[in-house]
Amino acid sequence: MSKEIGVGVLGYSIGRAHAHAWRDVAEVYHPMKLVPRLVAISGRTKAAVEFEAEKYGYDKVYSDWENLVKDEDVKIVDNCLPVSLHPEPTIMAAELGKSLFCEKPLARRAADAKRMLDAAERAKVKHMIGYNYRFMPAITLAKQMIDEGRLGKVTSFRGSYLTTNTNYDNPETHMRWQFESAMSGYGALSDLGTHALDLARYLVGEVSAVAAAQSTIIEERPESEGSPRKSKVDVDDLTVATMKFKNGALGTLETSWVSPGCMDYLRFEVYGTLGSVRFSLERINELEIFLSERDRGTSGYRTLNVLAKDHPYMKQYWPNQGGGFGWDHSFVNEFHHFLVAISDDAPIAPQGATFLDGYRNCLIMDAMADSAKSEKWVHVQG
Ligand SMILES: NC(=O)c1ccc[n+]([C@@H]2O[C@H](COP(=O)([O-])OP(=O)(O)OC[C@H]3O[C@@H](n4cnc5c(N)ncnc54)[C@H](O)[C@@H]3O)[C@@H](O)[C@H]2O)c1
């Protein structure tokens, strides 16, 4: 027997991808014990919120986050606001006993992320952060192969997340919250690098120390669209880091939103003593593998098309194998994981990322920023 559970979404930009997935999940994973209902959406501009509500079928609209969080019909609070607005609504929702979903990164700095983690743990509610790439077939398969020991002992990780699909490489792109540390925390690192870092932790393990460099390539931008007045950007456009993992592996991370030609270049390579895997989000349905014993002496990597029924998640999707898996489906899969955790009191981790993962991710980003300032290796706390 299924039961409805009310969802309230704060914000409607990435919030759209969330609304789409909340609507799809019960159909894709039918039958589910909990079926989400889009109860309420909040945003600052009345007409825009009403448009979203009509488009996705939300019952109610709010112009502020507080009233949405307090709404008794809202049992899941899904925070899709700018990063500086992650802590307070999420902490209030925890105190009201709601289940918590929050977009990445958890907070601007680790101290705020810790407050969120503590509130969620005190309230004993389910908490999950939106590292949606963990729920893609190719990445889930890579994780399975690593956990089964098929790559042997993991020795190194190379990760990058580079884009220009936001047009941030254009100096005429005007100021927005992503360029202000008071709202975003860091720049490309908080926006993009945090995803690659999550995959480093997910696939390889905890990071113990980092050495990083950061640069702001476009130092000033128009205050608003077309304005001749300029504002100073105080975040990184580019971060490059070297990482030591607790298990002895070494890694690198590079993230930038000023990288012409890159659309959504989230890429990683994991090398072990017996083989390696490589992935790029720009080729979302492919995983390259090289298993030394089998593939040595051949022409190199085999490219798996991860769309067969025996690949992770694919039996849920389309009847024709090879029909394709898209970015939007990763949100469907992560919400399925979250809803089952609530209905069955099942753990979110290790496959899903909890606020503990969000907090540890923030600790590493803080260590990278400290290292860039001090020009020294920095140990990651915790
Ligand atoms: N998982 C992913 O793939 C993914 C992708 C994009 C964004 N995100 C994350 O989602 C969150 C929101 O990012 P976004 O790209 O949707 O941002 P955005 O600026 O496009 O949208 C922000 C939303 O918050 C609302 N808002 C409320 N108060 C605001 C304020 N004071 N200033 C600005 N906006 C305010 C806006 O109306 C809008 O609906 C961030 O944490 C971001 O990192 C995640």
The ligand as a Gaussian input file, in Angstrom:
#p B3LYP/6-31G(d) Opt

LIG

0 1
 N       23.310000      18.803000      -8.247000
 C       23.497000      19.575000      -9.291000
 O       23.824000      19.079000     -10.355000
 C       23.293000      21.064000      -9.173000
 C       23.201000      21.852000     -10.338000
 C       22.993000      23.232000     -10.203000
 C       22.920000      23.812000      -8.930000
 N       23.040000      23.023000      -7.827000
 C       22.982000      23.631000      -6.470000
 O       21.655000      24.097000      -6.237000
 C       21.676000      25.276000      -5.422000
 C       20.961000      26.409000      -6.172000
 O       21.690000      26.679000      -7.361000
 P       20.964000      27.205000      -8.693000
 O       21.916000      26.965000      -9.788000
 O       19.598000      26.625000      -8.782000
 O       20.904000      28.757000      -8.331000
 P       20.065000      29.868000      -9.071000
 O       20.664000      31.182000      -8.713000
 O       19.879000      29.540000     -10.490000
 O       18.639000      29.751000      -8.342000
 C       18.495000      30.087000      -6.970000
 C       17.068000      29.977000      -6.539000
 O       17.003000      30.486000      -5.215000
 C       16.097000      31.593000      -5.144000
 N       16.597000      32.585000      -4.167000
 C       16.059000      32.824000      -2.975000
 N       16.744000      33.763000      -2.319000
 C       17.754000      34.149000      -3.092000
 C       18.796000      35.088000      -2.961000
 N       18.925000      35.848000      -1.853000
 N       19.654000      35.236000      -3.996000
 C       19.537000      34.490000      -5.109000
 N       18.562000      33.542000      -5.294000
 C       17.678000      33.376000      -4.299000
 C       15.998000      32.112000      -6.573000
 O       14.765000      32.749000      -6.770000
 C       16.119000      30.814000      -7.383000
 O       14.869000      30.151000      -7.433000
 C       23.152000      25.561000      -5.144000
 O       23.499000      24.981000      -3.921000
 C       23.878000      24.853000      -6.280000
 O       25.195000      24.471000      -5.943000
 C       23.210000      21.679000      -7.936000

